[in-house]
Amino acid sequence: MKPCLSVLCLLLGAQAVENPGNIVDLQLFRQSASIAICSSSGKKGTATLMNLNPAINAWYLLKVAYAGLPEASYHLENASPRSRKLTLEKEHPSDLMIVEGKRRYACDLFGSEGTLENAKASARIYEPLCDGRIYLRNPATGHRTNLEAATEFLRDHVWGAEKIISLGHILLGDMHRETGEVASGFGPQTPKPVESPLPALIDSAYAGETLTSNNLGIDLDGPQRNSFSPGAWYAAAENSGVYVSILRPNLISAAILASHKDRVNNLDTVEASSLCYLVAFDLDRFDLGYALGTEHPQVRWSEHILPPMRDSALAGPDGIGNIAPLVSTGLIAPEYTPSTVATFTAGFKREHGAFKYGELALKNHGSHYGFIENGVVFSKLQPGLSTIFVLDDGSIGMKSWTEDDRRLLPRIKHARQNGVPIVEFDPASQSTVPGTLVKTWGPGNWSGSEDVKLRTMRSGAALQRSGTKRFLIYAVFSSATPSAMARVFQAYRCDYAMLLDMNALEHTYMALYRRAGARMFVDHLIKGMAELDKSDSGEIVPRFLGYADNRDFFYVMRKETP
C-alpha cells in the first residue's frame, strides 16, 4: 500500500483526525501491519509494527500485546532509513524482519523473552537492537540551566510572573552586548575564500576599516586574529564549506538603512553599534537535521493565546497534550553523530510559541508554532508562519507557510516554525525587503517586555544565494530588536530570514566541531557559550551531541562523499 500523496487525501486525513486520541492519529501517512507472535516459553500474543511516515522511513512504533498482559509500546529508530526497512511476516512469529535490498535479517525480538523489556530498562537513551541496525529510543531527563529552571518556576508558581520575567528581560537585555572597535587600516588579511557567501553591503566610509572582536570562539584559517573586515567572510579552520563573519548595523550601507522605513523602526545608538556574529554553511556540502528536546517545545496549549481561541474539549491545539507513546531524546541519534559538524538551538518554547495579538491570533487556535521531526507531525504547520524545513531529498527551504504548501507534507522530513519573517525576497524589485510585521511587537510576536522593550540578545536563521551556491546562515545578535536583525540580513542579501530564540547564551547557543583523527574540538560562536557544555574527567561533553537537553535544536551534518 502506497502512502496517500494527493492534496485531497491530505484533506480527508485531516478530517479523520480532527479529535485525535494521541499523536499517532496525527500521522496521515502511517502504515501498519500485525502478526501473531509466540515466545520461546509458549506465550502467545500480537505484534503491530507501524511505519510512522514511509516516505521518510526513519521512525517506527512497535506495539506488543501478550494474552492477559497490558500492551507495551516501543519507539524504534531506523539507523539507515534510505536503505533499510522493517517488516513483520507471519512466517516469522518470533522475529522483526529487516530488509536491505536483497538481503534479509531476522531479528529475534519476540521469541527471546525479555529482549524488549531489558532494552526499555536500559540507561542508554539509544539502545541498540538487531546488531545495531535499529535503536530503541528511551526517555531521558534533559539538562536545563539555572536560568531556565528559575523562569519556569516563576511561570508555574508565582502570581504575575510574566511581568517579573519581562522585567528581567529589560534588565538583562544588554547583558551580552558587545560593540567591538572600529579602526582604520586593514588587519591581517586572508584571501577571500573560494565560493564564499555574499559579503554584507557596507557604507563606503568604512571600506578600509577593521572591526575588532575578542569574543569570537571559532578558529579561522590562516593567522589567528581578532580584527576583521566588516561583513566579509572568513573560512573556518578545518571545516571546509563553513564561513564566519561579524558586523555592526551602523556600518551597513546608508541606502539599506534608509530603505523601507514603513516596515522597520529607526535603530537607536545602542543596537546600531552592537556586534552580531554569523556562520554560513555551504548547502552543497551539508545536510540539516532537527530534534525535539526532552521537554520542549511541547504540544499543549500556550497560555499566551486569547481565551476564545482555546477549545476546552481539546488537550492542545492539535487535540493532544503530550507525545506518548513516542519519545523525544534531546540528543542527536548515533547514526548522525559522526557526520555532525554543528548544532544550534531552535525556536520558542510552546509558552510563547503562539499569537496573542494581531490577525494570526484570531486564526487556527492562535496559530501555535508547528514542528515535525523525521516525518512525524508533533504540531501542525500553520499558515502565515515562518518555516524552515527539510524535504525527503535533503533540500532545505525557508518560507512563510501557506495552505498550498500542504502538498509538501508527504515529503517533509523536518520542519520548525517560529513567528513571522524578518526579511523575504521581493520578486518585483529582485531584492531583500523587511517582513511586513518587523516593527509591530504584538502582531509579530517578537517577545520582549510588557512595555515593548524589544532589544535583547537574539538569534536567527537565513538562506542566501551566491551565484549557483546556497548558504544556510545562523546569526547571533548581541543586542538587537527585529529591526536591527532585518537591516543585517538585508545587508547580506538573504532571500529569507526568521527569528529563532533570544535573551541568553543558552537560548542562542551554537557550537562547531572540528575533528583530528580520534580527537574532536568544540568551537563556540561566542566564547561564553562554552559554559553550556559539561565536562567528564577533564573531557568536554558538548550539548546536544554528548548529553540530552530539554530544548529542541538543529544539527548540521557533512554530506557523504559520492
C-alpha positions as CSV (number, residue, x, y, z in Angstrom):
1,M,0.0,0.0,0.0
2,K,1.4,3.4,-1.0
3,P,1.1,6.4,1.2
4,C,-1.7,8.9,0.3
5,L,0.1,11.8,-1.5
6,S,-2.6,14.0,-3.0
7,V,-4.0,17.2,-1.5
8,L,-7.4,15.5,-1.5
9,C,-6.1,12.7,0.7
10,L,-4.5,15.2,3.0
11,L,-7.8,17.0,3.5
12,L,-9.6,13.7,4.1
13,G,-6.9,12.7,6.5
14,A,-7.1,16.0,8.4
15,Q,-10.8,15.5,8.8
16,A,-10.3,12.0,10.1
17,V,-8.1,13.2,12.9
18,E,-10.0,16.3,14.0
19,N,-10.1,14.9,17.6
20,P,-7.1,12.6,17.8
21,G,-6.7,10.3,20.7
22,N,-2.9,10.5,20.6
23,I,0.0,11.7,18.4
24,V,-0.3,8.6,16.2
25,D,-3.6,9.8,14.9
26,L,-1.9,12.9,13.5
27,Q,0.3,10.9,11.2
28,L,-1.6,10.9,7.9
29,F,0.7,8.6,6.0
30,R,1.3,5.9,8.6
31,Q,1.2,2.3,7.6
32,S,0.9,-0.7,10.0
33,A,0.8,-4.5,9.9
34,S,0.2,-7.1,12.6
35,I,1.2,-10.7,13.1
36,A,0.6,-13.4,15.8
37,I,3.8,-13.9,17.8
38,C,5.0,-16.6,20.1
39,S,7.8,-16.6,22.7
40,S,10.2,-19.5,23.4
41,S,8.1,-20.3,26.5
42,G,4.9,-20.5,24.5
43,K,3.4,-17.1,25.3
44,K,1.2,-16.0,22.5
45,G,0.3,-12.5,21.5
46,T,0.2,-9.9,18.8
47,A,2.8,-7.5,17.4
48,T,1.9,-4.5,15.4
49,L,4.5,-2.5,13.6
50,M,3.7,1.0,12.3
51,N,5.9,3.0,9.9
52,L,5.0,6.5,11.0
53,N,5.9,8.0,7.7
54,P,7.1,5.6,4.9
55,A,8.4,8.3,2.7
56,I,10.9,9.2,5.4
57,N,11.2,5.7,6.9
58,A,13.1,6.7,10.0
59,W,10.7,6.1,12.9
60,Y,8.5,3.0,13.7
61,L,6.2,2.3,16.6
62,L,6.1,-1.3,17.7
63,K,3.2,-2.5,19.9
64,V,3.4,-5.9,21.6
65,A,0.5,-7.4,23.5
66,Y,0.7,-10.9,25.1
67,A,-2.5,-12.6,26.2
68,G,-3.6,-11.3,29.7
69,L,-0.9,-8.6,29.8
70,P,-1.1,-4.9,29.0
71,E,0.1,-3.7,25.6
72,A,3.6,-2.3,25.5
73,S,4.9,0.3,23.0
74,Y,8.4,0.8,21.7
75,H,9.6,3.7,19.7
76,L,12.2,2.4,17.2
77,E,14.7,4.4,15.1
78,N,15.9,3.0,11.8
79,A,19.7,3.6,11.7
80,S,19.8,3.6,7.9
81,P,16.4,4.9,6.6
82,R,17.5,5.2,3.0
83,S,18.4,1.6,2.6
84,R,16.7,-0.4,5.3
85,K,13.1,-1.3,6.0
86,L,11.5,-3.1,8.9
87,T,8.6,-5.6,8.5
88,L,6.6,-8.2,10.3
89,E,5.9,-11.5,8.5
90,K,3.6,-14.2,9.7
91,E,6.1,-16.8,8.6
92,H,8.5,-15.5,11.3
93,P,6.4,-15.2,14.6
94,S,9.5,-14.7,16.7
95,D,11.2,-12.0,14.6
96,L,11.3,-8.5,13.4
97,M,12.5,-8.7,9.8
98,I,15.0,-6.2,8.4
99,V,15.2,-5.8,4.7
100,E,18.2,-4.2,2.9
101,G,17.9,-4.6,-0.8
102,K,18.1,-8.3,-1.5
103,R,19.4,-9.1,2.0
104,R,17.1,-10.0,4.8
105,Y,17.8,-10.3,8.6
106,A,15.7,-12.0,11.2
107,C,15.9,-10.1,14.5
108,D,14.6,-12.2,17.4
109,L,12.6,-9.7,19.4
110,F,9.6,-11.8,20.4
111,G,11.0,-15.3,20.8
112,S,13.6,-14.5,23.4
113,E,11.7,-13.3,26.4
114,G,12.9,-10.1,28.0
115,T,14.7,-8.7,24.9
116,L,12.5,-5.6,24.5
117,E,11.8,-5.2,28.3
118,N,15.5,-5.2,29.0
119,A,16.2,-2.7,26.2
120,K,13.5,-0.4,27.7
121,A,15.0,-0.7,31.1
122,S,18.5,0.3,29.8
123,A,20.1,3.5,31.0
124,R,21.0,4.2,27.3
125,I,18.9,6.8,25.5
126,Y,19.5,5.0,22.3
127,E,19.7,1.2,23.0
128,P,21.0,-0.8,20.0
129,L,18.9,-3.7,18.8
130,C,19.3,-6.2,16.0
131,D,23.1,-5.9,15.9
132,G,22.8,-2.1,15.9
133,R,20.6,-1.9,12.8
134,I,17.9,-0.2,14.8
135,Y,17.7,1.7,18.1
136,L,15.1,1.8,20.8
137,R,14.5,5.4,21.9
138,N,14.3,5.6,25.7
139,P,13.1,8.6,27.7
140,A,15.8,10.9,29.2
141,T,15.8,13.8,31.6
142,G,17.2,16.8,29.6
143,H,19.6,19.2,31.1
144,R,18.3,22.7,32.0
145,T,20.2,25.7,33.2
146,N,19.6,27.6,36.4
147,L,18.0,30.4,34.4
148,E,15.6,28.1,32.7
149,A,14.7,26.4,36.0
150,A,14.1,29.7,37.7
151,T,11.9,31.2,35.0
152,E,9.8,28.0,34.7
153,F,9.3,28.0,38.5
154,L,8.1,31.7,38.3
155,R,5.7,31.0,35.5
156,D,4.3,27.9,37.2
157,H,4.0,29.1,40.8
158,V,4.3,32.9,41.1
159,W,1.4,35.2,40.5
160,G,2.1,37.9,37.9
161,A,5.3,36.0,36.9
162,E,5.2,37.1,33.3
163,K,5.7,40.7,34.3
164,I,8.5,39.7,36.6
165,I,10.2,37.8,33.8
166,S,9.6,40.6,31.4
167,L,11.3,43.0,33.8
168,G,14.2,40.6,33.8
169,H,14.4,40.9,30.1
170,I,14.7,44.6,30.4
171,L,17.5,44.4,33.0
172,L,19.3,41.6,31.1
173,G,18.6,42.9,27.6
174,D,22.1,44.3,27.1
175,M,23.9,41.9,29.4
176,H,25.7,40.3,26.5
177,R,26.0,43.4,24.4
178,E,29.3,43.8,22.5
179,T,30.4,46.7,20.4
180,G,33.9,45.8,19.3
181,E,36.1,48.6,18.0
182,V,36.3,50.1,14.5
183,A,39.8,51.1,13.5
184,S,41.5,52.5,10.4
185,G,43.5,50.2,8.2
186,F,43.3,46.5,7.4
187,G,44.4,44.0,9.9
188,P,45.9,40.6,8.9
189,Q,44.3,39.7,5.7
190,T,43.3,36.3,4.3
191,P,42.3,35.9,0.6
192,K,38.6,35.8,0.0
193,P,37.5,32.1,0.4
194,V,36.6,30.4,-2.9
195,E,32.9,30.1,-3.4
196,S,32.1,32.0,-0.1
197,P,28.8,33.7,0.7
198,L,27.9,37.2,-0.5
199,P,29.6,39.8,1.8
200,A,27.5,42.4,3.5
201,L,26.9,45.7,1.7
202,I,28.9,48.2,3.8
203,D,28.9,52.0,3.8
204,S,31.8,53.2,1.6
205,A,33.1,55.3,4.5
206,Y,34.1,52.1,6.3
207,A,35.6,50.3,3.3
208,G,39.1,50.5,4.7
209,E,38.2,49.9,8.4
210,T,38.6,46.9,10.6
211,L,36.1,45.6,13.2
212,T,37.6,44.0,16.3
213,S,36.1,41.2,18.4
214,N,37.7,39.4,21.2
215,N,34.8,37.1,21.8
216,L,34.6,35.0,18.6
217,G,35.2,31.4,19.6
218,I,35.6,29.8,16.2
219,D,39.1,29.2,14.9
220,L,39.7,30.5,11.4
221,D,42.0,29.6,8.6
222,G,45.3,31.5,8.5
223,P,46.9,33.5,11.3
224,Q,44.9,34.0,14.4
225,R,43.2,37.4,14.5
226,N,40.7,39.5,16.2
227,S,40.4,42.1,13.5
228,F,38.1,41.6,10.6
229,S,36.8,43.5,7.5
230,P,33.2,44.2,8.5
231,G,30.8,42.0,6.7
232,A,33.5,39.9,5.0
233,W,33.5,36.1,5.3
234,Y,36.4,34.1,6.7
235,A,36.9,30.3,6.3
236,A,36.5,28.3,9.5
237,A,39.6,26.2,10.3
238,E,39.5,22.5,9.4
239,N,35.8,22.7,8.3
240,S,35.6,23.3,4.6
241,G,32.4,24.9,3.5
242,V,31.9,26.8,6.8
243,Y,32.4,30.6,6.9
244,V,32.3,33.3,9.7
245,S,31.5,37.0,9.5
246,I,30.9,39.8,12.0
247,L,29.2,43.1,11.6
248,R,27.6,46.1,13.3
249,P,24.4,47.6,11.9
250,N,25.8,51.2,11.9
251,L,28.4,50.1,9.3
252,I,25.8,48.9,6.8
253,S,25.2,50.8,3.5
254,A,23.3,54.0,4.0
255,A,21.0,53.1,1.2
256,I,19.9,50.0,3.0
257,L,19.4,51.8,6.3
258,A,17.2,54.4,4.6
259,S,15.0,51.8,2.8
260,H,11.6,50.5,3.7
261,K,11.2,52.8,6.7
262,D,7.5,51.9,6.8
263,R,8.5,48.4,7.8
264,V,11.5,49.0,10.1
265,N,12.0,51.2,13.1
266,N,14.9,53.5,13.3
267,L,17.8,51.9,15.2
268,D,18.9,53.5,18.5
269,T,22.6,54.1,19.1
270,V,22.8,51.0,21.3
271,E,21.6,48.4,18.9
272,A,23.2,50.2,15.9
273,S,26.6,49.7,17.5
274,S,26.1,46.2,18.8
275,L,28.0,43.3,17.3
276,C,26.5,40.4,15.5
277,Y,28.1,37.1,14.6
278,L,27.3,35.0,11.6
279,V,28.2,31.5,10.4
280,A,27.4,30.2,6.9
281,F,27.2,26.6,5.7
282,D,27.6,25.7,2.0
283,L,24.5,23.6,1.3
284,D,26.3,21.7,-1.4
285,R,28.4,20.2,1.4
286,F,25.9,19.9,4.3
287,D,22.6,18.5,5.4
288,L,20.3,19.8,8.2
289,G,18.6,17.9,10.9
290,Y,16.2,18.9,13.7
291,A,15.4,17.2,17.0
292,L,13.0,17.9,19.8
293,G,14.3,18.4,23.3
294,T,13.2,16.2,26.2
295,E,10.6,18.7,27.3
296,H,10.3,21.5,24.7
297,P,8.7,22.8,22.6
298,Q,5.7,20.7,23.9
299,V,2.3,20.2,22.3
300,R,-0.1,21.5,24.9
301,W,-1.9,24.9,24.8
302,S,0.1,28.1,25.0
303,E,-1.2,30.4,27.8
304,H,-0.2,33.2,25.5
305,I,-3.3,33.0,23.3
306,L,-6.6,34.8,23.6
307,P,-9.2,32.8,25.7
308,P,-11.8,32.4,22.8
309,M,-9.1,30.6,20.8
310,R,-8.9,27.8,23.3
311,D,-11.1,24.8,22.9
312,S,-11.6,23.3,26.4
313,A,-12.5,20.0,24.9
314,L,-9.0,19.5,23.5
315,A,-5.8,18.9,25.4
316,G,-3.9,21.1,23.0
317,P,-4.3,23.0,19.7
318,D,-3.9,19.7,17.7
319,G,-6.0,17.7,20.1
320,I,-3.2,16.2,22.1
321,G,-1.4,17.3,25.3
322,N,1.7,15.0,25.2
323,I,3.6,13.0,22.6
324,A,3.2,9.5,24.2
325,P,3.9,6.8,23.1
326,L,6.7,8.5,21.2
327,V,9.9,9.5,22.8
328,S,11.9,12.7,22.3
329,T,15.5,12.4,23.4
330,G,17.1,15.9,23.2
331,L,20.2,14.2,21.7
332,I,21.5,13.5,18.2
333,A,20.9,9.9,17.2
334,P,24.1,7.7,17.0
335,E,23.8,7.3,13.2
336,Y,24.3,11.1,12.7
337,T,26.9,11.8,15.3
338,P,30.0,11.0,13.2
339,S,28.9,13.5,10.4
340,T,27.7,16.3,12.7
341,V,29.7,19.5,12.4
342,A,27.5,22.0,14.2
343,T,24.5,22.4,16.5
344,F,22.4,25.4,17.4
345,T,19.2,26.0,19.4
346,A,15.8,26.2,17.7
347,G,12.8,28.4,18.4
348,F,10.5,29.5,21.2
349,K,9.0,27.1,23.8
350,R,5.3,26.4,23.5
351,E,4.6,29.0,26.2
352,H,5.4,31.8,23.8
353,G,5.0,29.9,20.6
354,A,1.6,31.3,19.6
355,F,0.0,34.7,19.0
356,K,-1.9,36.9,21.4
357,Y,-2.2,40.0,19.1
358,G,-3.0,40.7,15.5
359,E,-4.5,38.7,12.7
360,L,-2.7,35.5,13.4
361,A,-4.0,35.5,17.0
362,L,-7.5,35.1,15.6
363,K,-6.8,32.1,13.4
364,N,-6.2,28.4,13.9
365,H,-6.5,28.4,17.7
366,G,-4.0,31.3,17.9
367,S,-1.5,29.9,15.3
368,H,0.7,27.8,17.5
369,Y,4.1,27.2,16.0
370,G,4.3,23.8,14.3
371,F,7.2,21.3,14.2
372,I,8.0,18.0,12.5
373,E,10.8,15.6,13.3
374,N,11.7,12.7,11.0
375,G,8.5,13.0,9.1
376,V,6.4,12.8,12.3
377,V,4.0,15.7,12.9
378,F,4.1,16.8,16.5
379,S,2.3,20.1,16.0
380,K,0.7,21.0,12.6
381,L,2.3,23.7,10.5
382,Q,0.2,26.8,10.5
383,P,-0.3,29.2,7.5
384,G,1.4,32.6,7.8
385,L,4.3,31.4,10.0
386,S,8.0,31.4,9.2
387,T,9.1,27.9,8.5
388,I,12.4,26.2,8.0
389,F,12.1,22.7,6.5
390,V,14.0,19.8,5.1
391,L,12.5,17.6,2.4
392,D,13.0,13.9,1.8
393,D,15.7,14.5,-0.7
394,G,17.7,16.7,1.8
395,S,16.9,20.0,0.2
396,I,16.3,22.9,2.6
397,G,13.7,25.6,2.4
398,M,12.6,28.6,4.4
399,K,9.4,30.5,3.7
400,S,6.1,31.7,5.1
401,W,3.9,28.7,5.2
402,T,0.7,28.7,3.1
403,E,-2.3,26.5,2.7
404,D,-1.0,25.4,-0.7
405,D,2.2,24.2,0.9
406,R,0.3,21.2,2.4
407,R,1.2,19.4,-0.8
408,L,4.7,19.3,0.6
409,L,3.7,17.4,3.8
410,P,4.3,13.9,2.4
411,R,7.9,14.9,1.7
412,I,8.8,16.9,4.8
413,K,11.4,15.3,7.0
414,H,11.9,18.1,9.4
415,A,10.2,21.5,10.0
416,R,10.2,24.2,12.6
417,Q,8.0,27.3,12.7
418,N,8.9,30.4,14.7
419,G,7.0,33.7,14.2
420,V,6.9,35.7,11.0
421,P,9.6,36.7,8.5
422,I,12.4,39.1,9.4
423,V,13.2,39.6,5.7
424,E,12.0,38.0,2.5
425,F,12.8,38.2,-1.2
426,D,10.7,40.6,-3.3
427,P,10.4,39.3,-6.9
428,A,9.2,42.7,-8.2
429,S,12.4,44.5,-7.1
430,Q,14.6,41.5,-7.1
431,S,15.8,42.5,-3.7
432,T,15.6,41.6,0.0
433,V,13.0,43.5,2.0
434,P,12.0,43.5,5.7
435,G,8.9,41.5,6.7
436,T,5.7,43.4,7.0
437,L,5.4,42.9,10.8
438,V,9.0,43.6,11.8
439,K,8.2,46.9,13.5
440,T,4.9,45.7,15.2
441,W,5.6,44.0,18.6
442,G,2.3,42.2,19.3
443,P,1.2,41.0,15.8
444,G,4.8,39.9,15.1
445,N,5.0,38.1,18.4
446,W,8.6,39.2,18.8
447,S,8.6,38.7,22.5
448,G,10.2,41.1,25.0
449,S,8.7,43.1,27.8
450,E,5.2,44.2,28.5
451,D,6.1,47.8,27.6
452,V,7.5,46.8,24.3
453,K,11.2,46.7,25.1
454,L,12.5,44.5,22.3
455,R,16.3,45.0,22.5
456,T,18.0,41.8,23.7
457,M,20.3,39.0,22.6
458,R,18.6,37.3,19.6
459,S,19.4,34.6,17.1
460,G,18.1,34.0,13.6
461,A,18.5,31.8,10.6
462,A,18.6,32.8,6.9
463,L,19.1,31.4,3.4
464,Q,21.3,33.2,0.9
465,R,22.1,32.6,-2.7
466,S,25.6,33.4,-4.2
467,G,25.8,32.5,-7.8
468,T,24.9,28.9,-8.0
469,K,25.6,28.4,-4.3
470,R,23.1,28.4,-1.5
471,F,24.1,29.0,2.1
472,L,22.3,28.4,5.4
473,I,23.2,31.3,7.8
474,Y,23.0,31.2,11.6
475,A,23.4,34.6,13.3
476,V,23.6,35.8,16.9
477,F,22.9,39.5,17.7
478,S,24.5,40.6,21.0
479,S,21.7,43.2,21.5
480,A,19.1,43.9,18.9
481,T,15.4,44.4,18.0
482,P,13.9,42.7,15.0
483,S,14.5,45.9,13.1
484,A,18.3,45.6,13.6
485,M,18.1,42.0,12.5
486,A,16.3,42.9,9.4
487,R,18.9,45.5,8.4
488,V,21.7,43.0,8.9
489,F,20.0,40.3,6.8
490,Q,19.2,42.9,4.2
491,A,22.9,43.8,4.1
492,Y,23.9,40.2,3.5
493,R,21.2,40.0,0.7
494,C,19.4,36.9,2.2
495,D,16.4,35.6,0.5
496,Y,14.6,34.9,3.7
497,A,15.3,35.1,7.4
498,M,13.4,34.2,10.6
499,L,13.8,34.6,14.3
500,L,14.9,31.6,16.4
501,D,15.4,32.2,20.1
502,M,16.5,35.0,22.4
503,N,17.6,36.5,25.7
504,A,20.5,34.4,26.8
505,L,23.6,32.5,25.7
506,E,21.9,29.1,26.4
507,H,19.0,30.1,24.1
508,T,21.3,31.3,21.2
509,Y,23.9,28.5,21.7
510,M,25.9,27.4,18.6
511,A,28.8,25.0,18.5
512,L,31.1,24.0,15.7
513,Y,33.0,20.7,15.8
514,R,36.5,20.1,14.3
515,R,37.9,16.6,14.1
516,A,41.5,15.5,14.0
517,G,41.8,11.7,14.0
518,A,40.1,10.4,17.1
519,R,40.0,13.8,18.7
520,M,37.2,16.4,18.4
521,F,37.5,20.1,19.2
522,V,34.5,22.2,20.1
523,D,34.4,25.8,18.9
524,H,31.6,28.1,20.1
525,L,30.3,31.0,18.1
526,I,30.7,33.2,21.2
527,K,33.2,32.1,23.8
528,G,30.8,32.3,26.7
529,M,28.6,29.6,25.2
530,A,31.2,27.1,26.3
531,E,29.6,27.3,29.8
532,L,26.7,25.2,28.4
533,D,28.9,22.2,27.8
534,K,29.7,19.7,30.5
535,S,32.9,18.1,31.5
536,D,33.7,14.5,32.4
537,S,37.2,13.7,33.8
538,G,38.6,16.7,32.1
539,E,36.9,16.0,28.7
540,I,34.4,18.3,27.2
541,V,30.9,16.8,26.7
542,P,29.1,19.1,24.2
543,R,25.5,20.0,24.5
544,F,23.1,18.1,22.2
545,L,25.9,15.8,21.0
546,G,27.1,14.4,24.3
547,Y,24.2,14.8,26.6
548,A,20.4,15.2,26.4
549,D,19.0,18.7,26.6
550,N,15.5,19.9,27.4
551,R,15.4,22.3,24.4
552,D,14.9,21.5,20.7
553,F,17.8,22.1,18.3
554,F,19.2,21.9,14.7
555,Y,22.2,20.0,13.7
556,V,24.4,20.4,10.6
557,M,25.9,17.2,9.0
558,R,28.6,16.9,6.4
559,K,27.2,15.1,3.3
560,E,28.7,11.8,2.3
561,T,31.2,11.9,-0.5
562,P,29.7,10.5,-3.6
